[in-house]
Amino acid sequence: MPDRLRVEVAGRTLELSNLDKVLYPVTGFTKGEVIDYYTRVAPVLLPHLADRALTRIRFPNGVDGSSFFEKNAPAATPGWVRTETLPVPGSAKGRETIDYVVADELPTLVWLANLAALELHTPQWQIGAHPDLMVVDLDPGEPAGLRQCCQVALLLRERLADDGIESYPKTSGKKGMQLCCPIAGTQPADEVSGYARRVAQELERGHPKLIVSKMARKLRAGKIFIDWSQNSAAKTTVAPYSLRAQSAPAVSTPLTWAEVAAGAAGKRPATKPYPPAEVLARIAEQGDLLAPLLDGGPELPG
């Protein structure tokens, strides 16, 4: 295979490079396969990225090599890639603004994959708007694991439903899970984060042996940390269908509630790491299980 390959993607000309470079050494998964996956998953992934400032984690030498977070548009960004200049108060690097990439089109997604941007992370808000998503991260502290994550997810689902809030589960692609809830987009991030924190604290009081809502790691052993802070205006969450950087390629994968219930009962590994091929097969069978996130939701209780 040539070192560089010129291709046309939806009317844009891109130059792809080093397609046979192995990015996941344990399985031999190459950059060409990363690009192929993101191209195939684009119809369900792009709507979840649309109009959101994108943070990427790049692994130019594969998952066993060094990596770096990237918020700013890199040098030599093509002119057709959408960028948005947004303020970043309190930046550790002293910046006042960042030129974010916004992945609204397939060519942008392919361009990012060619840069070995394996992980794609987004905030809970669209550009210029209040959060239209509430996300809670379920992080197991050993020896707790995925079964306990599923148990807490079911408790959260029931509690949120009491307030008229629908929740949709997905794997993190690593050791935990997330619940994603569509909301009205009329309340600032601190109100969304405050509501999520109150729910987490309430569930901790009701299930103190299973749940912790405080961030201190020393408190998490054997419990599930409900990370309500994901709703901060400065935080991002791995996007649905994003690859994750670990020894073998795995994807942040939407789940059905039936799968979560089975996982909570120990009947199946509902939150196992799903490889790209299996995720594509699930999409072909089920469609986008997170499509309701795109339709909006209610205001959160005060």
Secondary structure, 3 states (H helix, E strand, C coil): CCCEEEEEECCEEEEEECCCCEEECCCCEEHHHHHHHHHHHHHHHHHHHCCCCEEEEECCCCCCCCCEEECECCCCCCCCCCEEEEECCCCCCCCCEEEEECCCCHHHHHHHHHCCEEEEEECCECCCCCECEEEEEEEECCCCCHHHHHHHHHHHHHHHHHCCCCCEEEECCCCCEEEEEECCCCCCHHHHHHHHHHHHHHHHHHCCCCEECCCCHHHCCCCEEEEHHHHCCCCCEECCCCEECCCCCEECCECCHHHHHHHHCCCCCCCCCECHHHHHHHHHHHCCCCHHHHHCCCCCCC
